[in-house]
Amino acid sequence: MKVLSQRSASALQCVLICFLVLPTQLFSQTVTSRISLNQLGFYNFSPKTAVVTGPVNAVNFYITSTNLRDTLYTGTLGPEVKSAYSNTITKQAVFSTFTRSGSYVVVVPGVGHSYVFEIGNGVNSLAAISTIKGYYYQRVSMPLEEKFAGKWHRSAGHPDAVVYIHASAATKERPEGTIISSPGGWYDAGDYNKYIVNSGVSMGTIFSAYEDFPEYFKTLNTNIPESNDAIPDILNEALYNLRWMLTMQDPNDGGVYNKCTNAAFDGMVMPGITKAPRYVVQKGTAATLDFAAVTAQAARIFKQYKRQFPGLADSCLLAATKAWQWAVDHPAMEYNQGAINQVNKPEISTGGYGDRTFNDEWLWAAAELFVTTKEARYSTVVNEQMKHGVGLPSWANVGMLGYYTYLRFATQLPAAARDTALRMKERILNIANGYLQGVKTNAFATVMGQSARDFNWGGNSNAANQGNLLIKAYQLTGEKHYVDHALTNLDYLLGRNATGYCFVTGLGSKSPMHPHHRPSVGDGIIEPVPGLLVGGPNPGMQDKCQYEFTEPETAYADIDCSYASNEIAINWNAPMVYLANAVEALKTKVGYVSKQ
Ligand code: 9MR
């Protein structure tokens, strides 16, 4: 590979390049989705790969100006690779040594040219900001004003000032039909309900982003109503959902309801016009422990903002302690919607988030409570739970969030807990090092997609969470190659994948236009609400919609019918927020952009 023209290139060189080096057919090239790449672009000094799919005769590829006139770099395509999880064949175009800032396309003769991408020092900043802003658009009980929401401005959704205690949640103090108020929060996903279990993992991930990069977030502006106050925007956004979560705790016993919901899903209409009754449904151990973890973490974070929010940190800690006690008294209360519906009316058919194992919730809640309070009763539970394994975070598996928190504060922990943190570190590095193995043989050169299991309902969040685990591995070791590998998954999510889609609405050249997202369907605006990560390829295809492709890495349909591949959800956006922002926060330290 050789660089044909640099900043210092003379006019003569340009003439030679344009008229002698380029094959003439190049000028007739058209844009093609067969060249997949991060559609936002690359930092000047980060690794850069595009992937050509399908049969290719060309030997070389070119990086040219967007008008295709100037060739700035010529490279050789890599060998043909057959993908493990679809019939896709690929060749990789690596151009990491091309570092000049600007807008370009990748040209492959006989195939066409890629979408326009940038090389520069802020390429992921739009992804970082817009995915946080995505949560603003999910806010439930307030109008979204035009100055913040642009053309997606809308009136308030569900007020949730009148919410009934469902029969499954009735107690002596709050019998069936008691009215409580549970306003605010974020809509969970494409539907209009609010679920504590899924809020738990989402908030834990967002709070972790803040706790890992507090300096970076201090100045990040997402243009929300609270942007001008003294609190980082990411915390203001999380606070909107936290205040709702606090309403979901029964003050009489500390237990936490699983969800605030309609009995059945609303139609594909705007939120403000739906009037179905809302219920809080049965308390559960997973919901209560997730709540304890989030409020313990919030107590720690908002302690720094006592002046702005007097009493908030204390209220959160009290809520966390009461929730913990309820869980101790009800250590395995499963949310089983089928069983609930056999004995209660009305039947509830909205999302279940019915977790059956609680080891991971115990570990996470105990870890957050221990780091916040340093009380030994919590570290004892963390140690007990270490006998179980750990996996990537998901709504049903939150133990890793406890590991992240222990490790973040390891140096401030007592000696015994530091030993536990060392074991956690070992496990994380084991997983991280496993990820590195398969990248070389992966058809898209990503960490994502090394196992068929990566492609499930919301699989895009696996890509993001794998990236985040690699960021943690970097934080634990200082080894930059972990960030390079995390970046392969950011590239995956923003376009370098077998579907050719940039999976965040409103970003890149080819992104989802028809997500399963009620406001995006109901608002009459062509572009969907921006900043939302769709679920991604899912060969389960549980929605039974029409899929053009059905293999693990291609089973994605950009149609609003497809809730199994094209819905959006707060627990999928959260790791995307983490990944995009972590990379932006670390870009100078790891040398992706030059220190100015
Ligand atoms: O993300 C959830 C996925 O892991 C489950 O397999 C699926 C079926 O139970 O539900 C998904 O969560 C949905 C929730 O139940 C309701 N709101 C939309 C969520 C995303 O599709």
Residues whose N, C-alpha, C, O or C-beta is under 5 A from the ligand:
A	BS01	9MR	D188 A189 D191 G351 G352 Y353 W457 G458 Y563 E567 I568 A569
